[in-house]
Amino acid sequence: MKFNLLGQFEIVATDGTSLFLSRSKVSQLIGLLLLQNGETVSVDTLIEELWGGDVPRSALTTLQTYIYHSRKIFSNMSDGETVLITRPAGYAIQVPDDATDVAVFERLVHRARRRLGEGQPEAAVECLDQALKLWRGPALAGMMIGAVLEAHLTYIDELRFAAADLHIEANQRLGRHHEIIPQLRRLVAGHPLNESLHAQLIKTLNKCGRRAEALQAYTNLWRILDTELGVEPAPELQLLQRQLLVRGSVAQGWR
């Protein structure tokens, strides 16, 4: 079986048929166990995830019912494969590392980082292209999310951001400045308070001979920071703007 969590929660059976899990505590339970693949998740942790601070008296019995329904889902989607395991301290899902798109994504990002460190930006881009294509929307889109799952999803989202940042860096090393402008614009739109992203967009636009757009990008950042936080851009960005105004061309050493 394959488990796709980077988007709507999907289980792909051994025969290729797929099941999109609906919003429920059963899918919430399965999602958490999958994100901790191979690790024992304690009963207390599962109860915290499912009910937070409003734990019913029947929590343990209800949890066991959810475990039963989870096993039934796995039984219907596999050829007798044992996936959900009961352990003395709790429960665990045990599947191969490549059975979840999250694990594949994480491995590809780490591989890309190594390739970039080894001076192989082309290989890094290939890994990152594969990694970023795995995303079909927000992780576990539409699912019920408790505090424990939220922590895992925060890590995954941060890794996705790191992957996009690495993708930009690798393409910059290959001189593909025009190609990364759309990606930078999307990232800036999604992270409007990240001054580092704005700086990369401004520099890249300037390198491509689009000085007016670079200056407009700085103005957009100034307006966002002033409106949201009541502050000005960092001194480094203000210096960048002055360089654009004075030089009117790509400043040497902007990296």
Secondary structure as UniProt FT lines:
FT   STRAND          2..4
FT   STRAND          10..12
FT   TURN            14..15
FT   STRAND          18..20
FT   HELIX           25..35
FT   TURN            36..38
FT   STRAND          41..42
FT   HELIX           43..51
FT   TURN            52..53
FT   TURN            57..58
FT   HELIX           59..77
FT   STRAND          84..87
FT   TURN            88..89
FT   STRAND          90..93
FT   HELIX           97..99
FT   HELIX           101..117
FT   TURN            118..119
FT   HELIX           121..133
FT   TURN            139..142
FT   HELIX           147..173
FT   TURN            174..175
FT   HELIX           177..190
FT   TURN            192..193
FT   HELIX           195..207
FT   TURN            208..209
FT   HELIX           211..228
FT   HELIX           235..247
FT   TURN            252..253
//
